[in-house]
Amino acid sequence: MRLICFATAPLLLAACGGGGPLLPELGADLTHFGGCGDIIMYAVDEQDRAMVTFQTQGLVEEARASEDDEVEVVLDLSTAVATAQIEQGERVSSTVCNDVIVPPGPRVDRVWTATAGSATLHIRPVSGSEGAFADLVLESVVFSSDGAEDITVEEVVWTDVFVGWYAG
């Protein structure tokens, strides 16, 4: 098993570990992060060749209904409640939080799917808006891909990502 550790804050990514099929695309290159919906969050490298995504459903709506200033939710990534993936290829982020796909669209060569680990979200609804700001920490995530050795990502952190809005 390969061990890789990340920390984004929010535009900085530091990685540790050996080479292999993932690090040449990610390295320290996650430069753009964003989010939408209820909830999709992503971080992509400058070349748009590698992207980490997180998805779950209904948490912005739940946070708005709670009337609290901030709601914390911890999710187990080994269940179907939330998913995390790493996609590698070309133009991998071209369809995320976007209702207009410019040809030729993405080319995804490899998908790594989380099979273990946790996601901790802090969601802060924005008054007068359907949206919210969210912080996300993925911890001790094991990613698997067909034909490749599993990798473990110790931590990926997003801060102040606006979610709850929908493209279109």
Helices and strands as residue ranges (DSSP letters): E 2-4, H 23-26, E 30-36, E 40-45, E 50-56, H 59-66, E 71-76, E 82-90, E 107-125, E 132-144, E 151-163
